[in-house]
Amino acid sequence: MELLNQVNAILYRVLGIDEARQTFLPNSLLLGTIPEFDSMAVVTVITSLEDQFGFVVDDDEIDASVFETVGTLVTFVEEKLKSA
């Protein structure tokens, strides 16, 4: 649950979304459903994740499936932390 909260905090900050306006749950859709979630936001989220958790994301690790839902993004972070 803590990891979900940390990822959510990054999403709220990067997207400039007030948590009171929209709550992100694990099954919350990201790409294609949130207007603020554009290509620049994806890059900023990746950079923020790298900075906060201390791992490096290679270009070939990223595809649309990682950003399908909040849950898929959290799973990606979990896997990166295990392999770091």
Steps between C-alpha positions, in 0.01 A plus 500: 500500500788736577640461148160577351485818710848604388420443133170685540679796657729518196204479262309774684804728501605441139148524360405794719189318616342570835443175687157632600409529131608150402606201707734250339425137578700203365246451220488871405575539130781737405595519131222633285267585787673786680558803275800614706672164446683580177844399372676766706321380812615144428863616485460703818338208684785270394761752612319554830482125562872465426585786736277383785578129486859505373466279194557562130237435235633402159310609189424140402325440834227752430189440296135595529421198719707646786275806507169324437385530862638619829533134598715413197724795581533388863580146383770639271654691793484187720685300236764770457556512876542121516761503224689805629 
